[in-house]
Amino acid sequence: MTTTPKALDDRLGRAARAWLDEALAEAARAAAAPPAPAGPYVSASWELRFASAGRHCGRQHADSVRTLLLRTAHADTETLTRLYRHGTAAERRAVLLALPSLVPGPEALPLVEDALRTNDTRLVAAAVGPYAAAHLDPHTWRHAVLKCLFTGVPADAVAGLSRRAHGDAELARMLADYAAERTAAGRPVPADLHRVLALTVPPQES
């Protein structure tokens, strides 16, 4: 998510824009200040703004506002983890969406893995974004794809799906087994399963 302050200005009302300006200023000051002592709970004022973004800017803009605050504050993995662990589902989603632009390595994978253990489809969809595509190991990534099928998250939510699925025989086996289980139980096979299965065909068989 790469929303800019200008793009948000065009969508927010006057009061929300003023609130966002103050929140971004607080986040920028936090980014420029020396690191504060680590603690288990929210301490910086911008983090309180992060939590209340939906109330002030509207739920439809909350993801954009929160990810912008995280980027402006240059939130590190420790801060992201704290906000995720103590946040609501909406706040956790924003943290997951911000990972690709804030964490270059695999340090935040525990957050992705936690989201994939839930049945909250908004969290699952956010968890299988570009960060997961770049850092999840093959085994966990395959199970993430299956989790999307289990929970009804569209396959299009899985970043890098075509690239990672191509020629993946193990993923093909897992998908075929899942389809067989559904059929044997008299349950419909998700339409996305066939599309993902087609992506696993090796080059010489395509």
Buried (B, 14 or more C-beta within 10 A) or exposed (E): BEBEBEEBEEBBEEEBBEBBEBBBEBBBBBEEEEEEEEEEEBBBBBBEBBBEBBEBBBEEBBBBBBBBBBBBBEBEBEBBBBBBBBBEEBBBBBBBBBBBBBBEEEBBBEBBBBBBEBEBBBBBBBBBBBBBBBBBEEEBBBBBBBBBBEBEBEBEBBBBBEEBBBBBEEBBEBBEEBBEEBEEEEEEBBEBBEEBBEBBBEEEEE
